[in-house]
Amino acid sequence: MADKGDLGWRVMAGAAAFAGGFVAKKAITMAWKKGTGKEPPTNPESPEVAISEAVAWAVLMGVGVEVARLLATRAAARQWAKGTGVLPSQLRADV
């Protein structure tokens, strides 16, 4: 069974990843609007959306959101280590 520290880390990491992904989606959408002058595709899978636009949107969102989640989780891990004195067990290199 998970101990309280493990559960606390999972909650903190989940919240950080969610927040990072949410902010990234908003920022990428705004950047798309500014860069292209139009709304991003709401359904890139639709054949009515140009393949180049659909692929560009998918790549931008996929990479952007995942990088934001990674950075947010790493920042949360640094804060966790500051508060507890150790990294969460899932993130230690010696495990």
N, C-alpha and C positions, 0 to 999 in steps of 0.2 A: 504494500500500500504506500502511496506517496506521503511523504512527511509534509508538515506545514510549509517548510521552506521551498520544497519542490512545487507545491501547489501555488504558493505565493509567486514564485518565478513564472510559472505557466500563465497565471492571470496577468502579471505585469508584461510578459513578452507578448501575449495575445493582444492586450490593449495597445501596446506600442506598435505592433504590426498592423492592427486595424487602423490606428490613427495615421500611420505613415502611408498606408495604401489610400486612405480617404483623401488626405491632403494631396498626394501625388495625382490622383484621378482629377481632382479639381484643377490643379496647376497645369496638367497636360491638356485638359479640355480648353482652358483659357489660352494656352500657347497655340493650340491647333486653330482656334478661332482667329487669333491675332495673325498667325502665320499664313493661313489659307484664305481668310476672309469669309469663311462659312462654317456652319455647324459641323461637328464630327459626325461620321455615320452612326446612326442609332442601331442599325442592324447590318454589320459588315458582311454577314453571310449571304445577304440578298444579292441575286444576280443583277439587280438594278443599280447597285453600287459598283463603280469602276474597280477592277481588281487591284490596280495600283494604289488607289485610295484605301481600300479595305486592308491590304497588306501593310501599308504604311501605318495605318491606325492600330492594327493588331500588334505590330512590332513595337511601336512607340508606347502603347499602353502596357504591354507585357513586360518589356524591359524597365520602363519607368516605374511602374508600381512595384515590381520585385526588388529593384535597387532601393527604393524608398523604404520598403519593409525591412530589407536587410540592414540598412543604416539605422532605422529606428530600433530594431532589436539589438543591434550592437550598442547603441547609446543606452538602452535600458540595461544591458548587461554591465556596462561601466558603472551606472548608478547603483545597480544591485551590489556590485563588488565594493563600491564605496561604502554602502550602508551595512553590509554584512562582513566585509573583509575577505570574502572569497567569491569566485565566479560560481554561477549555478553549475551543478554537477554535469549537466548535459553539454556545457560549453568548455569544460576543462580539457586541455590537450592531452593530459596524462591518463584520461579515462579510457 
